[in-house]
Amino acid sequence: MKTLSALKQDLEFNGGLAALIGVLKNIAVAQYHSMESRAKSFEKLKDAIYSFLEILDPRQVAHPFLNPQNEVQMVVAITSDSGLLGGLNREVVDTALAELGKIPGRLVVIGERGKMYARETGTSSPGGASGCVTFAGIKEEEIPALAMQLRNYILGKFMEESIGHLKVVYPRPISFTVQRVETVTFLPFRLEARQLEEPPPLLSEVILESRPADVIEYCVYLWIEQKLAEIFVFSKLAEYAARFSHLERSAQRLKEMDQKLKMQYFRVRHEIIDRNMRELFAARQIYAS
């Protein structure tokens, strides 16, 4: 059993650690709300792109963004470089590898921690990813630049290697305390069912200065960059929320440990007091006799 002084030191250490966890929780909350205020929706851009595609009727245009040339796919896993996230990064990579288990292809990982885990799991295994391409983790001030860089790499490889499908796996914050890993299909680019049912206008009434395939390629090119930027923001929000949840669970466990230490401390203290009293009483009896 620990001595009284050792238990007291443990209690003081736990008190300092609890204070530190409280500060980290407050930082995570502040970062979440700051990023949430910067989050943007690109639904208007999506609607504008759909309006172009409705005019062109993409069902009549042959382009690899719309009609895959083969079944090879690229899966992008968005992970975080930050710690204190529990198993969120692992779940993202596992989901991406599961997608590649269905259709073989290339794995692209955003974030150093995701890269390490992907390599530990063996991305060159049969039916998995043929190698692993990595990018630096997401930094708030570099989100637009990273979205453009990743977009250029993906579409370059898409055309160069005749990749047929593109999926992005990322953590999405459902609420401040709940995060869910989602998979979004980027390519082939599909219109919503309600729009496909509407007949496109006659092309004879539309003046096209560019080929329909070029217009579609440019629209999808713009949409992918903005969609990636949006997903990066969601990923950072999920990171801050997951960090807060992990810290909250750690704080609860620390509180339970602290309660047990306090019980041990007072038990040892009472035992020492009782022993001292018995020794004092025995000594008085000896001197009295």
GIWOJO-V251243 format. One record per run of one state. SS is the DSSP state (H for helix, E for strand, C for the rest). FROM is the first residue (numbers start at 1). TO is the last residue. Records with the same first field share a line. If there is no record, write none. Layout:
SS->FROM-TO ; FROM-TO
//
This chain:
C->1-3 ; 39-42 ; 57-57 ; 61-72 ; 79-87 ; 103-104 ; 111-111 ; 122-128 ; 136-139 ; 161-164 ; 174-178 ; 188-192 ; 197-202 ; 206-211 ; 289-289
H->4-38 ; 43-56 ; 58-60 ; 88-102 ; 112-121 ; 140-160 ; 193-196 ; 203-205 ; 212-288
E->73-78 ; 105-110 ; 129-135 ; 165-173 ; 179-187
//
